């Protein structure tokens, strides 16, 4: 069901980025238990194949979380906190396939920096700096869009909207 256009607006870029920081904290929490089980299963090995297994586990666990939340009600916990919702460009709910496309495209926030880090042999702080630069550059793509949507949303045919503040509940009248 499309949301009432009068009830939604476009969130500021700042609001979306702050929500993403909160999302990052929640992602660590979502990964805790799967990683704990994985570490016990591989006896905390640091072999190259195991490291790739950790990366694949993170990719699939986060994918399952985001795709489920976006296609269920258009919001993750962080998005609920910041009153953001992801919809299709026409305002309707995301089907799982569109949510999966958005998830894959959202990796463009970090993928170019990861590839550059690998190609140039960057490690530790240098690789982290490359990722920070990649994130900053990707966030600038919102300024190229008339609705201030990030590039991955434009390509996926999705958009983020800001929901209105909920109406305040009136206190029940007390009997005199």
Secondary structure, 3 states (H helix, E strand, C coil): CCCCHHHEECCCHHHHHHHHHHHHHHHHHHHHHHHHHHHHHCCCCCCHHHHHHHHHHHHHHHHHHHHHHHHHCCCCHHHHHCCEEEEECCCCCCCHHHHHHHHHHHHHHCHHHHHHHHHCCCCHHHHHHHHHHHHHHHHHHHHHCCCCCCHHHHHHCEEEEEECCCCCCCCCCCCC
